[in-house]
Amino acid sequence: MPQSAERAEVLKQLHADHPGWKFEYIDGRVVPWIAIRERDARWQGGYPVAEAKDPDELERLIGQSVEMEAKVAARSERCTR
């Protein structure tokens, strides 16, 4: 489990790397790393929440969510042509 200074730095980097997502670390949980995507009127789909045991796994899950959103958006565009 990372120390608070290290954890704060990781959270800061996650915010910088993934705008539009909110990040939390909740000590004492089995799965302490949480990412929540902010939805707006342009929301295309994908997963709005990711939970992981470590920040590397969290980033992988965020990547999958972004890929899913891109696939949904591509399908939506094909349907409107």
Secondary structure, DSSP 8 states (H G I E B T S, - for coil): ---HHHHHHHHHHHHHHSTTEEEEE-TT-SS-EEEEE---TT---S-SEEEESSHHHHHHHHHHHHHHHHHHHHHHHHHH-
